[in-house]
Amino acid sequence: MTCSLLLIGAAGYGLYKFRVVTNPFTPKVVIFDAEKLFTAKAAQVAHSPVARPETIQTDAASVIAGIKQELRLYQDRGFIVLNASQVMAWPAAQDITPDIARNLHINLPETP
């Protein structure tokens, strides 16, 4: 009986050591708040003196393409990108929305 418990304990420790300690893959997760970014862009366009209705569709397509490119860069670096609407809470350091906004020249509103 004691021998069996020792073998089970040794096997469990070996599995732990292999899967947890030596496993080089630790998922990197970041959060992107698409709604916040699109709302900020819409407000920026609405308050722009040069906003022209005929360019809105082209501008929107350009912003979407820029977001896709930014997210692809995170994916290529091994990040899992989650939409903020699907996450309950996260540390501010994991939020990439300000970085993407800055790269796309979108002014986000100040958050308290």
All heavy atoms as an XYZ file, in Angstrom:
860
protein
N       0.822     -1.189      0.000
C       0.000      0.000      0.000
C       0.874      1.264      0.000
O       0.644      2.168     -0.779
C      -0.934     -0.036      1.222
C      -1.769      1.176      1.385
S      -3.099      1.154      0.209
C      -4.102      2.384      0.881
N       1.857      1.302      0.882
C       2.751      2.445      0.965
C       3.530      2.605     -0.328
O       3.719      3.716     -0.828
C       3.729      2.287      2.154
O       2.982      2.104      3.338
C       4.623      3.495      2.295
N       3.956      1.485     -0.881
C       4.702      1.512     -2.137
C       3.829      2.080     -3.260
O       4.294      2.874     -4.083
C       5.198      0.108     -2.471
S       6.284      0.071     -3.903
N       2.567      1.698     -3.292
C       1.644      2.200     -4.314
C       1.451      3.701     -4.193
O       1.428      4.427     -5.179
C       0.278      1.509     -4.191
O       0.394      0.137     -4.411
N       1.309      4.189     -2.963
C       1.139      5.618     -2.742
C       2.386      6.390     -3.165
O       2.301      7.468     -3.738
C       0.812      5.909     -1.280
C      -0.579      5.475     -0.818
C      -0.727      5.720      0.685
C      -1.651      6.234     -1.566
N       3.555      5.824     -2.883
C       4.798      6.463     -3.296
C       4.906      6.523     -4.812
O       5.335      7.537     -5.376
C       6.000      5.732     -2.700
C       6.229      5.960     -1.209
C       7.361      5.072     -0.712
C       6.541      7.410     -0.931
N       4.526      5.450     -5.483
C       4.575      5.433     -6.956
C       3.596      6.436     -7.550
O       3.923      7.151     -8.497
C       4.286      4.023     -7.484
C       5.400      3.001     -7.288
C       4.924      1.625     -7.724
C       6.624      3.404     -8.066
N       2.404      6.485     -6.985
C       1.404      7.455     -7.473
C       1.903      8.874     -7.226
O       1.813      9.746     -8.089
C       0.037      7.210     -6.800
C      -0.553      5.889     -7.285
C      -0.917      8.373     -7.072
C      -1.792      5.446     -6.540
N       2.458      9.127     -6.043
C       2.994     10.445     -5.725
C       4.137     10.824     -6.648
O       4.217     11.949     -7.138
N       5.019      9.880     -6.921
C       6.159     10.140     -7.811
C       5.672     10.416     -9.230
O       6.178     11.322     -9.905
C       7.125      8.967     -7.795
N       4.687      9.648     -9.684
C       4.144      9.859    -11.034
C       3.470     11.223    -11.125
O       3.630     11.950    -12.111
C       3.165      8.744    -11.387
N       2.712     11.579    -10.088
C       2.042     12.873    -10.080
C       3.037     14.024    -10.083
O       2.881     14.992    -10.814
N       4.082     13.898     -9.283
C       5.112     14.935     -9.250
C       5.824     15.037    -10.595
O       6.097     16.125    -11.088
C       6.119     14.665     -8.135
C       7.244     15.674     -8.113
C       7.012     16.965     -7.650
C       8.505     15.358     -8.586
C       8.029     17.912     -7.639
C       9.523     16.293     -8.590
C       9.278     17.567     -8.112
O      10.282     18.503     -8.121
N       6.096     13.882    -11.201
C       6.750     13.876    -12.517
C       5.893     14.576    -13.563
O       6.391     15.356    -14.372
N       4.597     14.303    -13.537
C       3.684     14.955    -14.472
C       3.644     16.463    -14.210
O       3.702     17.269    -15.139
C       2.282     14.364    -14.356
C       1.229     14.929    -15.291
C       1.630     14.679    -16.749
C      -0.126     14.316    -15.009
N       3.557     16.850    -12.947
C       3.565     18.272    -12.591
C       4.844     18.936    -13.087
O       4.821     19.985    -13.700
C       3.430     18.437    -11.078
C       3.840     19.802    -10.589
C       2.984     20.891    -10.718
C       5.093     20.012    -10.023
C       3.358     22.147    -10.291
C       5.482     21.262     -9.595
C       4.609     22.338     -9.726
O       4.994     23.573     -9.303
N       5.968     18.310    -12.811
C       7.270     18.867    -13.190
C       7.348     19.019    -14.705
O       7.820     20.031    -15.219
C       8.378     17.943    -12.684
C       9.743     18.426    -12.905
C      10.250     19.082    -11.673
C      11.736     19.247    -11.811
N      12.172     20.495    -11.326
N       6.847     18.024    -15.432
C       6.896     18.075    -16.893
C       5.939     19.122    -17.447
O       6.302     19.920    -18.298
C       6.564     16.708    -17.483
C       6.476     16.717    -18.976
C       7.622     16.795    -19.756
C       5.247     16.677    -19.617
C       7.543     16.831    -21.139
C       5.165     16.714    -21.001
C       6.307     16.780    -21.755
N       4.706     19.147    -16.992
C       3.676     20.016    -17.566
C       3.759     21.461    -17.072
O       3.507     22.381    -17.823
C       2.281     19.482    -17.238
C       1.975     18.133    -17.820
C       1.670     18.192    -19.267
N       0.449     18.939    -19.455
C       0.041     19.406    -20.604
N       0.727     19.195    -21.667
N      -1.056     20.093    -20.692
N       4.077     21.663    -15.819
C       4.019     23.007    -15.250
C       5.385     23.680    -15.223
O       5.544     24.801    -15.682
C       3.410     22.970    -13.828
C       3.426     24.336    -13.199
C       2.000     22.412    -13.873
N       6.367     22.997    -14.728
C       7.662     23.620    -14.530
C       8.461     23.728    -15.822
O       9.052     24.752    -16.115
C       8.462     22.860    -13.445
C       9.841     23.447    -13.286
C       7.705     22.869    -12.130
N       8.451     22.667    -16.634
C       9.291     22.671    -17.828
C       8.552     23.075    -19.096
O       9.163     23.180    -20.138
C       9.922     21.277    -18.056
O       8.870     20.324    -18.252
C      10.782     20.871    -16.886
N       7.258     23.279    -19.020
C       6.499     23.654    -20.207
C       6.827     25.105    -20.575
O       6.508     26.024    -19.829
C       5.000     23.492    -19.946
C       4.179     23.713    -21.195
O       4.701     24.080    -22.245
N       2.888     23.483    -21.093
N       7.455     25.327    -21.722
C       7.860     26.689    -22.075
C       6.713     27.586    -22.519
O       6.858     28.787    -22.598
C       8.845     26.472    -23.223
C       8.379     25.205    -23.858
C       7.836     24.365    -22.722
N       5.556     27.013    -22.830
C       4.454     27.815    -23.342
C       3.581     28.325    -22.206
O       2.947     27.564    -21.512
C       3.600     27.013    -24.321
C       2.424     27.799    -24.831
C       2.610     28.823    -25.731
C       1.147     27.530    -24.398
C       1.535     29.566    -26.205
C       0.071     28.262    -24.849
C       0.270     29.274    -25.758
N       3.599     29.598    -22.009
C       2.686     30.251    -21.089
C       1.879     31.223    -21.933
O       2.448     32.116    -22.553
C       3.454     31.025    -20.008
O       4.292     30.103    -19.316
C       2.507     31.677    -19.032
N       0.574     31.016    -22.003
C      -0.213     31.895    -22.871
C      -0.123     33.355    -22.450
O      -0.183     33.669    -21.271
C      -1.638     31.367    -22.732
C      -1.630     30.380    -21.647
C      -0.227     30.062    -21.288
N       0.067     34.198    -23.441
C       0.084     35.640    -23.212
C      -1.261     36.168    -23.697
O      -1.615     35.988    -24.853
C       1.231     36.283    -23.984
C       2.604     35.752    -23.578
C       3.713     36.413    -24.354
C       3.774     35.848    -25.754
N       4.898     36.357    -26.550
N      -1.988     36.794    -22.809
C      -3.339     37.254    -23.125
C      -3.396     38.770    -22.975
O      -2.906     39.321    -21.997
C      -4.375     36.592    -22.185
C      -5.775     37.113    -22.472
C      -4.323     35.078    -22.313
N      -3.990     39.421    -23.971
C      -4.229     40.859    -23.917
C      -5.695     41.119    -24.240
O      -6.379     40.279    -24.815
C      -3.310     41.636    -24.895
C      -1.866     41.583    -24.439
C      -3.438     41.110    -26.316
N      -6.147     42.292    -23.847
C      -7.553     42.669    -24.015
C      -7.644     43.862    -24.958
O      -6.872     44.815    -24.852
C      -8.179     43.056    -22.655
C      -7.904     41.994    -21.590
C      -9.666     43.342    -22.802
C      -8.458     40.634    -21.885
N      -8.605     43.791    -25.874
C      -8.859     44.888    -26.804
C     -10.320     45.306    -26.689
O     -11.220     44.480    -26.834
C      -8.544     44.457    -28.239
C      -8.932     45.476    -29.267
C      -8.390     46.741    -29.258
C      -9.857     45.163    -30.254
C      -8.750     47.684    -30.204
C     -10.223     46.095    -31.204
C      -9.668     47.352    -31.181
N     -10.555     46.581    -26.426
C     -11.908     47.111    -26.275
C     -12.338     47.759    -27.597
O     -12.157     48.967    -27.808
C     -11.948     48.110    -25.129
C     -13.363     48.479    -24.714
O     -14.295     48.294    -25.528
O     -13.531     48.941    -23.577
N     -12.906     46.947    -28.480
C     -13.312     47.417    -29.802
C     -14.382     48.497    -29.705
O     -14.324     49.496    -30.421
C     -13.815     46.240    -30.636
N     -15.336     48.311    -28.812
C     -16.420     49.290    -28.673
C     -15.877     50.665    -28.273
O     -16.262     51.688    -28.835
C     -17.433     48.810    -27.635
C     -18.596     49.761    -27.453
C     -19.608     49.266    -26.438
O     -19.523     48.110    -25.993
O     -20.486     50.067    -26.085
N     -14.951     50.677    -27.336
C     -14.351     51.937    -26.886
C     -13.605     52.620    -28.033
O     -13.709     53.834    -28.222
C     -13.399     51.655    -25.726
C     -12.767     52.869    -25.118
C     -11.895     52.443    -23.929
C     -11.346     53.607    -23.182
N     -10.542     53.154    -22.026
N     -12.874     51.839    -28.813
C     -12.104     52.407    -29.915
C     -13.029     52.967    -31.008
O     -12.823     54.077    -31.486
C     -11.159     51.364    -30.509
C     -10.171     51.939    -31.507
C      -8.999     52.564    -30.759
C      -9.671     50.872    -32.433
N     -14.060     52.204    -31.378
C     -14.975     52.663    -32.431
C     -15.780     53.881    -31.971
O     -16.037     54.794    -32.761
C     -15.908     51.548    -32.889
C     -15.227     50.531    -33.761
C     -15.215     49.193    -33.393
C     -14.588     50.901    -34.928
C     -14.582     48.255    -34.192
C     -13.956     49.971    -35.732
C     -13.952     48.638    -35.361
N     -16.159     53.900    -30.702
C     -16.889     55.056    -30.167
C     -16.011     56.302    -30.201
O     -16.464     57.390    -30.581
C     -17.370     54.770    -28.730
O     -18.220     53.614    -28.756
C     -18.123     55.948    -28.151
N     -14.751     56.138    -29.822
C     -13.817     57.270    -29.853
C     -13.589     57.756    -31.280
O     -13.533     58.958    -31.534
C     -12.497     56.866    -29.209
N     -13.477     56.826    -32.217
C     -13.275     57.216    -33.619
C     -14.502     57.944    -34.156
O     -14.380     58.956    -34.858
C     -12.953     55.982    -34.470
C     -12.734     56.291    -35.932
C     -11.564     57.242    -36.147
C     -11.325     57.499    -37.622
N     -10.273     58.481    -37.860
N     -15.682     57.449    -33.822
C     -16.915     58.105    -34.284
C     -17.016     59.521    -33.729
O     -17.389     60.453    -34.455
C     -18.127     57.284    -33.870
N     -16.657     59.704    -32.454
C     -16.687     61.040    -31.855
C     -15.650     61.946    -32.510
O     -15.915     63.130    -32.754
C     -16.417     60.940    -30.356
N     -14.508     61.387    -32.818
C     -13.450     62.165    -33.468
C     -13.896     62.635    -34.853
O     -13.692     63.785    -35.223
C     -12.195     61.289    -33.578
C     -10.942     62.001    -33.991
C      -9.730     61.066    -33.896
O      -9.633     60.255    -32.992
N      -8.842     61.181    -34.847
N     -14.545     61.760    -35.605
C     -15.027     62.109    -36.947
C     -16.163     63.134    -36.846
O     -16.204     64.096    -37.608
C     -15.489     60.846    -37.711
C     -16.242     61.212    -38.979
C     -14.301     59.958    -38.036
N     -17.052     62.935    -35.880
C     -18.195     63.841    -35.728
C     -17.761     65.267    -35.378
O     -18.406     66.227    -35.785
C     -19.146     63.317    -34.662
N     -16.667     65.391    -34.657
C     -16.187     66.711    -34.244
C     -15.131     67.288    -35.176
O     -14.599     68.353    -34.930
C     -15.651     66.650    -32.811
C     -16.711     66.374    -31.812
N     -16.919     65.122    -31.280
C     -17.666     67.174    -31.269
C     -17.929     65.170    -30.445
N     -18.415     66.396    -30.424
N     -14.852     66.575    -36.227
C     -13.837     67.030    -37.166
C     -14.448     68.022    -38.152
O     -15.472     67.745    -38.770
C     -13.263     65.830    -37.925
O     -12.410     66.264    -38.951
N     -13.809     69.182    -38.332
C     -14.356     70.174    -39.259
C     -14.238     69.741    -40.716
O     -14.918     70.274    -41.570
C     -13.521     71.427    -38.988
C     -12.264     70.924    -38.399
C     -12.604     69.652    -37.665
N     -13.398     68.764    -41.001
C     -13.225     68.336    -42.389
C     -13.915     67.005    -42.673
O     -13.657     66.373    -43.689
C     -11.719     68.225    -42.761
C     -11.082     69.598    -42.795
C     -10.995     67.300    -41.817
N     -14.770     66.563    -41.757
C     -15.489     65.309    -41.978
C     -16.413     65.458    -43.182
O     -17.237     66.363    -43.239
C     -16.294     64.936    -40.743
N     -16.215     64.604    -44.158
C     -17.037     64.648    -45.367
C     -17.825     63.354    -45.461
O     -17.248     62.258    -45.381
C     -16.151     64.813    -46.595
C     -15.381     66.129    -46.567
C     -14.625     66.376    -47.858
N     -14.243     65.152    -48.541
C     -13.032     64.916    -49.030
N     -12.084     65.807    -48.892
N     -12.767     63.796    -49.662
N     -19.121     63.440    -45.646
C     -19.960     62.244    -45.699
C     -19.517     61.238    -46.767
O     -19.625     60.036    -46.575
C     -21.349     62.785    -46.011
C     -21.318     64.204    -45.565
C     -19.910     64.669    -45.746
N     -18.996     61.731    -47.879
C     -18.624     60.816    -48.963
C     -17.378     59.978    -48.646
O     -17.133     58.972    -49.295
C     -18.435     61.573    -50.290
C     -17.358     62.642    -50.267
C     -17.842     64.005    -49.817
O     -18.974     64.133    -49.340
O     -17.057     64.952    -49.954
N     -16.624     60.371    -47.636
C     -15.417     59.601    -47.289
C     -15.591     58.726    -46.050
O     -14.665     58.007    -45.674
C     -14.213     60.541    -47.046
O     -14.486     61.355    -45.909
C     -13.930     61.398    -48.263
N     -16.749     58.773    -45.430
C     -16.968     58.026    -44.191
C     -16.760     56.527    -44.400
O     -16.101     55.864    -43.602
C     -18.357     58.327    -43.597
C     -18.372     59.755    -43.061
C     -18.721     57.339    -42.504
C     -19.703     60.221    -42.550
N     -17.296     55.977    -45.474
C     -17.173     54.540    -45.717
C     -15.712     54.142    -45.952
O     -15.245     53.145    -45.423
C     -18.036     54.142    -46.910
C     -18.261     52.657    -47.001
C     -19.325     52.312    -48.021
O     -19.679     53.126    -48.873
N     -19.842     51.103    -47.953
N     -14.993     54.934    -46.708
C     -13.579     54.660    -46.963
C     -12.769     54.795    -45.682
O     -11.893     53.964    -45.407
C     -13.034     55.632    -48.026
O     -13.846     55.548    -49.189
C     -11.603     55.303    -48.382
N     -13.066     55.821    -44.898
C     -12.365     56.014    -43.625
C     -12.623     54.848    -42.674
O     -11.707     54.365    -41.999
C     -12.783     57.324    -42.962
C     -12.316     58.545    -43.740
O     -11.420     58.399    -44.592
O     -12.855     59.643    -43.491
N     -13.866     54.384    -42.610
C     -14.212     53.259    -41.734
C     -13.466     51.995    -42.168
O     -12.936     51.262    -41.328
C     -15.718     53.016    -41.744
N     -13.407     51.763    -43.468
C     -12.677     50.586    -43.979
C     -11.197     50.681    -43.645
O     -10.554     49.679    -43.313
C     -12.882     50.456    -45.483
N     -10.656     51.881    -43.695
C      -9.252     52.094    -43.356
C      -8.985     51.811    -41.881
O      -7.971     51.193    -41.532
C      -8.860     53.530    -43.707
O      -7.551     53.798    -43.294
N      -9.881     52.252    -41.010
C      -9.731     52.007    -39.572
C      -9.820     50.504    -39.293
O      -9.013     49.954    -38.542
C     -10.787     52.784    -38.764
C     -10.809     52.330    -37.309
C     -10.520     54.267    -38.844
N     -10.775     49.838    -39.900
C     -10.931     48.388    -39.699
C      -9.693     47.645    -40.176
O      -9.193     46.749    -39.498
C     -12.209     47.879    -40.386
C     -13.432     48.425    -39.644
C     -12.243     46.355    -40.430
C     -14.747     48.198    -40.355
N      -9.167     48.023    -41.321
C      -7.941     47.394    -41.830
C      -6.774     47.641    -40.874
O      -5.962     46.737    -40.625
C      -7.611     47.917    -43.225
N      -6.686     48.851    -40.333
C      -5.628     49.167    -39.373
C      -5.736     48.341    -38.105
O      -4.727     47.848    -37.583
N      -6.956     48.168    -37.609
C      -7.173     47.350    -36.411
C      -6.782     45.904    -36.684
O      -6.090     45.266    -35.877
C      -8.642     47.447    -35.940
C      -8.920     48.839    -35.387
C      -8.942     46.382    -34.889
C     -10.379     49.112    -35.123
N      -7.208     45.375    -37.821
C      -6.857     43.992    -38.171
C      -5.347     43.816    -38.235
O      -4.815     42.810    -37.763
C      -7.494     43.592    -39.501
C      -8.980     43.352    -39.414
C      -9.530     42.927    -40.762
C     -11.013     42.649    -40.696
N     -11.551     42.245    -42.002
N      -4.656     44.787    -38.809
C      -3.197     44.713    -38.903
C      -2.561     44.742    -37.512
O      -1.646     43.972    -37.233
C      -2.659     45.861    -39.760
C      -1.147     45.905    -39.843
C      -0.550     44.655    -40.468
O      -1.162     44.013    -41.314
N       0.635     44.299    -40.039
N      -3.043     45.634    -36.649
C      -2.517     45.727    -35.282
C      -2.735     44.412    -34.525
O      -1.831     43.917    -33.853
C      -3.180     46.878    -34.527
C      -2.799     48.247    -35.006
C      -1.379     48.634    -34.616
O      -0.923     48.234    -33.529
O      -0.737     49.347    -35.396
N      -3.931     43.855    -34.640
C      -4.231     42.597    -33.946
C      -3.384     41.450    -34.504
O      -2.947     40.573    -33.753
C      -5.718     42.272    -34.043
C      -6.653     43.264    -33.336
C      -8.106     42.862    -33.532
C      -6.312     43.394    -31.859
N      -3.146     41.465    -35.801
C      -2.296     40.441    -36.417
C      -0.873     40.503    -35.862
O      -0.236     39.471    -35.647
C      -2.295     40.602    -37.938
C      -1.769     39.389    -38.676
C      -1.984     39.477    -40.188
N      -3.386     39.670    -40.538
C      -3.876     40.779    -41.121
N      -3.086     41.786    -41.433
N      -5.154     40.888    -41.397
N      -0.383     41.701    -35.602
C       0.956     41.858    -35.021
C       1.026     41.210    -33.629
O       2.013     40.550    -33.298
C       1.346     43.335    -34.938
C       1.560     44.048    -36.273
C       1.763     45.542    -36.052
C       2.725     43.445    -37.030
N      -0.020     41.405    -32.829
C      -0.059     40.753    -31.517
C      -0.125     39.239    -31.680
O       0.561     38.499    -30.972
C      -1.249     41.255    -30.691
C      -0.980     42.566    -30.029
C      -1.332     43.768    -30.629
C      -0.336     42.619    -28.790
C      -1.063     44.981    -30.024
C      -0.072     43.836    -28.180
C      -0.434     45.003    -28.807
O      -0.166     46.213    -28.194
N      -0.944     38.779    -32.595
C      -1.068     37.336    -32.846
C       0.277     36.760    -33.277
O       0.683     35.698    -32.788
C      -2.123     37.091    -33.924
C      -2.289     35.636    -34.284
C      -3.255     35.451    -35.440
O      -3.792     36.410    -35.993
N      -3.484     34.225    -35.814
N       0.964     37.440    -34.161
C       2.263     36.959    -34.652
C       3.300     36.883    -33.534
O       4.244     36.095    -33.618
C       2.784     37.848    -35.781
C       1.952     37.723    -37.047
O       1.139     36.766    -37.158
O       2.105     38.587    -37.937
N       3.130     37.711    -32.500
C       4.055     37.676    -31.360
C       3.607     36.683    -30.293
O       4.188     36.624    -29.209
C       4.203     39.073    -30.767
C       4.902     40.034    -31.718
C       5.290     41.360    -31.081
N       4.415     41.806    -30.016
C       3.820     42.983    -29.971
N       3.968     43.846    -30.946
N       3.058     43.319    -28.949
N       2.561     35.913    -30.580
C       2.135     34.852    -29.672
C       1.090     35.233    -28.647
O       0.865     34.509    -27.686
N       0.421     36.359    -28.839
C      -0.604     36.794    -27.896
C      -1.973     36.248    -28.284
O      -2.287     36.125    -29.468
C      -0.701     38.323    -27.855
C       0.421     38.975    -27.118
C       1.571     39.350    -27.786
C       0.329     39.214    -25.757
C       2.614     39.960    -27.117
C       1.366     39.822    -25.078
C       2.514     40.194    -25.753
N      -2.769     35.962    -27.287
C      -4.187     35.684    -27.460
C      -4.884     37.011    -27.197
O      -4.686     37.622    -26.143
C      -4.673     34.616    -26.468
C      -3.948     33.290    -26.726
C      -6.184     34.456    -26.548
C      -4.164     32.262    -25.645
N      -5.682     37.489    -28.144
C      -6.363     38.778    -28.002
C      -7.840     38.515    -27.737
O      -8.515     37.867    -28.538
C      -6.198     39.645    -29.274
C      -6.899     40.986    -29.082
C      -4.731     39.839    -29.613
N      -8.319     39.007    -26.608
C      -9.723     38.851    -26.242
C     -10.431     40.199    -26.351
O      -9.847     41.237    -26.037
C      -9.850     38.337    -24.807
C      -9.201     36.990    -24.502
C      -9.342     36.665    -23.029
C      -9.811     35.902    -25.350
N     -11.690     40.154    -26.766
C     -12.497     41.364    -26.826
C     -12.973     41.702    -25.418
O     -13.457     40.822    -24.696
C     -13.688     41.160    -27.761
C     -14.408     42.448    -28.062
O     -14.472     43.359    -27.239
N     -14.958     42.535    -29.251
N     -12.848     42.942    -25.027
C     -13.201     43.374    -23.667
C     -14.652     43.066    -23.319
O     -14.966     42.859    -22.144
C     -12.929     44.865    -23.506
N     -15.528     43.000    -24.296
C     -16.934     42.720    -23.998
C     -17.137     41.288    -23.516
O     -18.188     40.966    -22.970
C     -17.805     42.982    -25.230
O     -17.514     42.045    -26.246
N     -16.141     40.445    -23.679
C     -16.243     39.049    -23.268
C     -15.462     38.747    -21.991
O     -15.394     37.598    -21.569
C     -15.728     38.139    -24.391
C     -16.448     38.315    -25.707
C     -17.927     38.037    -25.603
O     -18.329     37.052    -25.003
N     -18.747     38.908    -26.166
N     -14.868     39.768    -21.391
C     -14.033     39.580    -20.210
C     -14.613     40.404    -19.062
O     -14.995     41.554    -19.251
C     -12.576     40.027    -20.505
C     -11.687     39.807    -19.303
C     -12.026     39.295    -21.720
N     -14.661     39.819    -17.892
C     -15.257     40.499    -16.745
C     -14.315     41.520    -16.103
O     -14.732     42.601    -15.730
C     -15.680     39.467    -15.691
C     -16.740     38.513    -16.189
S     -18.274     39.332    -16.602
C     -18.876     39.749    -14.999
N     -13.046     41.174    -15.949
C     -12.089     42.076    -15.308
C     -10.684     41.709    -15.765
O     -10.412     40.555    -16.090
C     -12.192     41.954    -13.789
N      -9.814     42.717    -15.801
C      -8.433     42.477    -16.215
C      -7.561     43.610    -15.691
O      -8.033     44.713    -15.442
C      -8.327     42.378    -17.735
C      -8.789     43.603    -18.452
C      -8.032     44.689    -18.787
C     -10.106     43.911    -18.905
N      -8.798     45.640    -19.424
C     -10.082     45.183    -19.514
C     -11.326     43.231    -18.855
C     -11.204     45.776    -20.057
C     -12.439     43.823    -19.395
C     -12.370     45.079    -19.995
N      -6.276     43.327    -15.540
C      -5.368     44.398    -15.120
C      -5.174     45.389    -16.268
O      -5.164     45.004    -17.436
C      -4.056     43.684    -14.800
C      -4.232     42.264    -15.173
C      -5.637     42.044    -15.619
N      -5.008     46.632    -15.938
C      -4.865     47.686    -16.951
C      -3.684     47.420    -17.886
O      -3.735     47.779    -19.061
C      -4.709     49.043    -16.278
N      -2.661     46.780    -17.377
C      -1.476     46.501    -18.200
C      -1.782     45.558    -19.361
O      -1.041     45.543    -20.350
C      -0.361     45.914    -17.333
N      -2.863     44.804    -19.271
C      -3.219     43.866    -20.336
C      -4.061     44.517    -21.433
O      -4.314     43.909    -22.465
C      -3.989     42.669    -19.762
C      -3.235     41.866    -18.730
C      -1.871     41.423    -19.197
O      -0.883     41.858    -18.655
N      -1.799     40.600    -20.192
N      -4.504     45.743    -21.219
C      -5.367     46.434    -22.180
C      -4.512     47.074    -23.284
O      -3.747     47.997    -23.029
C      -6.189     47.497    -21.467
C      -7.257     48.112    -22.352
O      -7.341     47.757    -23.548
O      -8.009     48.963    -21.848
N      -4.667     46.578    -24.509
C      -3.895     47.104    -25.640
C      -4.650     48.195    -26.395
O      -4.126     48.751    -27.352
C      -3.472     45.980    -26.605
C      -4.702     45.280    -27.204
C      -2.547     44.996    -25.909
C      -4.387     44.313    -28.321
N      -5.860     48.508    -25.963
C      -6.673     49.507    -26.657
C      -5.960     50.853    -26.784
O      -5.935     51.428    -27.883
C      -8.038     49.668    -25.965
O      -8.623     48.378    -25.784
C      -8.968     50.547    -26.774
N      -5.352     51.380    -25.714
C      -4.647     52.665    -25.867
C      -3.493     52.601    -26.869
O      -3.262     53.559    -27.609
C      -4.132     52.964    -24.454
C      -5.028     52.192    -23.552
C      -5.386     50.955    -24.314
N      -2.790     51.476    -26.912
C      -1.678     51.339    -27.859
C      -2.177     51.325    -29.302
O      -1.610     51.989    -30.169
C      -0.885     50.054    -27.586
C      -0.257     50.052    -26.204
O       0.091     51.142    -25.714
O      -0.130     48.962    -25.626
N      -3.246     50.579    -29.539
C      -3.804     50.521    -30.897
C      -4.360     51.886    -31.291
O      -4.160     52.343    -32.412
C      -4.860     49.405    -31.004
C      -4.165     48.037    -30.884
C      -5.644     49.511    -32.304
C      -5.097     46.848    -30.918
N      -5.055     52.547    -30.363
C      -5.601     53.881    -30.646
C      -4.481     54.848    -31.013
O      -4.598     55.610    -31.982
C      -6.388     54.394    -29.445
N      -3.406     54.818    -30.254
C      -2.274     55.712    -30.523
C      -1.689     55.421    -31.907
O      -1.411     56.336    -32.674
C      -1.209     55.537    -29.443
C      -0.068     56.504    -29.504
C       0.887     56.432    -28.313
N       1.075     55.118    -27.698
C       0.416     54.683    -26.605
N      -0.460     55.453    -26.005
N       0.653     53.487    -26.110
N      -1.532     54.145    -32.255
C      -0.971     53.779    -33.561
C      -1.882     54.183    -34.719
O      -1.404     54.439    -35.824
C      -0.682     52.286    -33.618
C       0.428     51.875    -32.678
O       1.192     52.703    -32.205
N       0.510     50.591    -32.387
N      -3.191     54.234    -34.470
C      -4.149     54.607    -35.515
C      -4.567     56.077    -35.421
O      -5.483     56.507    -36.129
C      -5.386     53.708    -35.432
C      -5.132     52.211    -35.664
C      -6.417     51.424    -35.479
C      -4.540     51.968    -37.043
N      -3.932     56.827    -34.530
C      -4.210     58.260    -34.345
C      -5.661     58.518    -33.958
O      -6.316     59.422    -34.484
C      -3.842     59.057    -35.595
C      -2.448     58.790    -36.057
N      -1.328     59.251    -35.391
C      -1.971     58.068    -37.104
C      -0.242     58.841    -36.010
N      -0.598     58.119    -37.060
N      -6.140     57.704    -33.017
C      -7.491     57.864    -32.483
C      -7.351     58.307    -31.027
O      -6.618     57.691    -30.254
C      -8.291     56.551    -32.556
C      -8.454     56.123    -34.022
C      -9.647     56.698    -31.868
C      -9.050     54.744    -34.199
N      -8.019     59.392    -30.675
C      -7.953     59.916    -29.309
C      -9.010     59.241    -28.444
O     -10.208     59.415    -28.679
C      -8.177     61.426    -29.308
C      -7.111     62.138    -30.102
O      -5.936     61.809    -30.030
N      -7.544     63.114    -30.894
N      -8.549     58.476    -27.464
C      -9.478     57.853    -26.528
C      -9.857     58.852    -25.440
O      -9.025     59.667    -25.036
C      -8.837     56.625    -25.877
C      -8.580     55.425    -26.763
C      -7.900     54.322    -25.957
C      -9.859     54.911    -27.385
N     -11.087     58.770    -24.936
C     -11.469     59.651    -23.825
C     -10.699     59.253    -22.569
O     -10.353     58.087    -22.384
C     -12.967     59.413    -23.673
C     -13.207     58.074    -24.271
C     -12.171     57.894    -25.351
N     -10.446     60.206    -21.727
C      -9.776     59.930    -20.455
C     -10.708     59.094    -19.578
O     -11.901     59.371    -19.503
C      -9.430     61.237    -19.742
C      -8.393     62.066    -20.454
C      -7.032     61.392    -20.507
O      -6.654     60.736    -19.506
O      -6.359     61.520    -21.537
N     -10.136     58.088    -18.935
C     -10.932     57.281    -18.011
C     -10.480     57.561    -16.589
O      -9.285     57.698    -16.338
C     -10.781     55.779    -18.321
O      -9.404     55.458    -18.321
C     -11.397     55.434    -19.653
N     -11.435     57.659    -15.677
C     -11.068     57.984    -14.281
C     -10.352     56.829    -13.610
O     -10.376     55.745    -13.960
C     -12.406     58.267    -13.620
C     -13.451     57.723    -14.510
C     -12.841     57.562    -15.859
